[in-house]
């Protein structure tokens, strides 16, 4: 089932939206920020470790050396519209997002080929608590690209047709009523992760807490102990008595 927000216009429930920001530009300028109402159709968060393998003569097992941990998010979502005007707005978002695939340049002259790359096209991606950094902002990273797939099943608006003209927008021609998007987002970590050998805690712990990485559920180290031992956390209310709960759980 898709996760969705009720409105695409002035939506105050920003935590339900997919938000892309061009990370090379500071100051929060909204024309370098694209927000999609979150009709999410697919989400996977992939953590992979990299190890180098060295074979040694006479030794059964190779020597395994840790290289790093990589995080890649696979995200897909649908972008529907309720008419040509909203469809036009969705296409503006799409075009802005595609422009974010290109880097920032220093332009020394107005002549062709007189520009040099200043910054790579890094993005920030945010979706609720599932895609965010330790500050509650979007994750920093980059994409390999975006897949744009208009739904031919739902058809198109044709603003060149007199019956489908929309007040307030030019006659562009075909506008998809619904289109699907997909991207693979490679995360660039902005915080130290792992354990500190000095006190056997995760990096970025606050007091007795943990870092809350990656989704913000872990608050205190005691909670980690409790949920694994099952001793200090009360079970959720089920509407039945304690004796009945024991029967249900086989206790």
Secondary structure by P-SEA (a helix, b strand, c coil): cccccccccccccccccccccccccccccccccccccccccbbbbbbbbbbbbbbbccccccbbbbcbbbbbbbbbbbbbbccaaaaaaaaaaaaaaaaacbbbbbccccccccccccccccbbbbccccccccccccccccccbbbbbccccccccccccccccccccccccccccbbbbbbbbbbbbcccccccccccccccccccccccccccccccaaaaaaaaaccccccccccccaaaaaaaacc
